[in-house]
Amino acid sequence: MDERKNWDHNQTESQEEDMLRQIRGMADDIRVPPALEPDAVEQMLEKRKKEKNRRYRWRYIAGAAAACVCLGVGITGAVLNFGGGSSGSDRAQSSTASESASESGVAESRIASAKDYDEIYQYIREERRRSERGTGFFADGAVAEDSASSAGMASDAGSYGGAGTSFGGYSDTNVREEGVGEADIVKTDGENLYIAIESAVEIVGITDPQMQEYSRIQLEENCYASELYVQDGKLLILYTKEEYDDGETGYDGYYKNYTCADVYDVSDPENPEKLSSLTQSGSYNTVRIRDGYVYVLSDFYADTAASRSDTWAYIPEVDGAALAASDIYMPQRTLGSEYTVISAFSLDDPGEKTDSKAVFGTAGTCYVSTENIYITEDYYDSDDAGVTQTSIRKIAYQDGKLEGTAQTKVDGTLNDSFSIDEYNGYLRLVTTVTPIDSGGWFRDMVGQTELLESESSNSLYILDGDLQVTGEIHDLAKDESIYSARLMGDVGYFVTFRQVDPLFSVDLSDPYAPEIIGKLKIPGFSEYLHPYGEGKLLGIGMAVDEEGITTEGVKVTMFDISDPSDVKEEHTYVLEDMYGTDVGYDYRAVFVDVEKNLFGFLSYGDNGVYTMFTYDGESGFREVFSRELMWYGSTRGLYAGERFYLISGNTIESFNLSDFEKVDDMVL
């Protein structure tokens, strides 16, 4: 490609080739599961081109077990001041916004807009100089949320009742934040299925036992549907469009990526009608829907080789117009070449954009609460701190309006969006803190920056509405890294990974005197945690042998958390000869209905197998449905009325929800 091609087109291939060479060299001396053999990794890299959300960690190669740290986070509504490990006040001064000011003299707790395009361009130039010197920092790359689901705590789940169970309604996507809608590759409104398949969206009627293909919405050439969302007769389709401009001479051409959000009227599913289309710079990241408003997020990579006059190369556009400097929030230091672009519009009036903003810096993990959008950035800069750090940028949203309100940074990096959560006006997060000078950095196959050798520990922070630290705990589970987290109201849980270690429970009911009150050694580890009725927590992860070397299959665990001081591993179930699941990197891939006492997901072995379970407190887990699939792509299970639908690739199968007898199938 020509040198003017966008950053996101000219970095990926070389990074993947470097990673493959490193992995092949290391694989000679390390026992790895089949999923991480070099050939398998190469296949995963191909898949990543279409599914950037995969976060398959290099830490699997270590082949160890896990420890689960349970945190009872008691927030009493007053100022919190957690201790543990070291003085809370000392730590707050060393790792948060009170530590220093930005170059412009504005305290880091404030978030400032750009003065003009010249200021932004100076950051771009500095980024280019830093790149040429081979110094600076790494960022984790933009990712949609992954890991465990956030569906709320339900009442006790009874045994699966088969034909006696009450059916009705329909299932929705497993969302990160209750009350905040999310898009997915498959949706239902109870009467139709809406399925994103490559460059089209299929609408299939399901009111009758025999499914009926109603219509197909075909996207433009070289456009592929990323996700979709359905509400009140409106269908939202999200995709990335790539355009090429051959330049003035034909030799200085460049590519542009645009995220598109098309809205259709599907009140007549056989004749969908396009109502509007919004475009904004960058590749599609994610979308959220709240109170009838849509918030679209994309990742735009500025061209650091651009000239000052080529604003299109480093200033994001929305519907063809460059964002004003006042709508671009600047980073906490003179670093940055990436934007998270956010646009909002109403589903009732999709043709009118209500607001747009861009967060400039290094696009990272995004978490959206019911009131705020948090953009995080990972920093690995030895000149700034001796450990890894996370910058947090807070954008308030309501009724389609966006406003930057605060920013800060803390020590350590997030595992995923489930390591950060907002509750009663406080932001809680758990991070893994790694000394930067303890080993060599490399970029893994999904864009995560990992440390080959580390002496890590873990920290928990509580921040107020201004992102000032009110409480914290440090030095948790040394030499471990966080693999999954679940922050549930006043109680939090997180799982760490490296060696076989205890499951710790921590009493934080007194915010001034946290106390470790129990430990339980458990083999294996959970990548996904889901509340499963009162006093129960479901974990999905991997089983590991006694030596902590080899994975033995996919492990399902039910934790008894009725007494946080005495957490128990109540029952386990192992799917043997399976080396992974989709759940660890995309929480939407799991089907969970606590009221129906059913959950299911896809595991990988020689073939993909979708398995549905029920759970009983006495007898444990029981398989009620299992289906072998040849398709290794994203698979979804959902129900509508009395039937369960399994969508894998371009194939749909329907089953009676009462006994899972097959009803119909369709190839699209």
Buried (B, 14 or more C-beta within 10 A) or exposed (E): EBEBBBBBBBEBEEBBEEBBEBBBEBBEEEEBBBBBBBEBBBEBBEBBEEBBBBBBBBBBBBBBBBBBBBBBBBBEEEEBBBBBBEEBEEBBEEBBBBBEBBEEEBBBBBBBBBEEBEBBBEBBBBBBEBEEEEEBBBBBBBBBBBBBBBBEBBEEBBBBEEEEBEBEEBBBBBBBBEEBBBBBBBBBBEEBBBBBBEBBBBBBBBEEEEBBBBBBBEBEEEBBBBBBBBBEEBBBBBBBBBEEEEEEEEEEBBBBBBBBBBBBBBEEBEEBEEBBBBBBBBBBBBBBBBBBBBBBBBBBBBBBBBEEEBBBBBBBBBEEEBBBBEBBBBBBBBBBBBBBBBBBBBBEBBEEBBBBBBBBBBBBBBBBBBBBBBBBBBBBBEEBBEBBBBBBBBBBBBEBEBBBBBBBBBBBBBBBBBBBBBBEEBBBBBBBBBBBEBBEEBBBBBBBBBBEEBEBBBBBBBBBBBBBBBBBBBEBBEEBBBBBBBBBEBBBBBBBBBBBBBBBBBBBBEBEEBEBBBEBEBBBBBBBBBBBBEBBBBBBBBBBBEEBEEBBBBBBBBBBBEEBEEBBBBBBBBBEEBBBBBBBBBBBBBBBBBEBBBBBBBBBBEEBBBBBBBBBBEEBBEEBBBBEBEBBBBBBBBBBBBBBBBBBBBBBBBBBBBEBEEBBEBEB
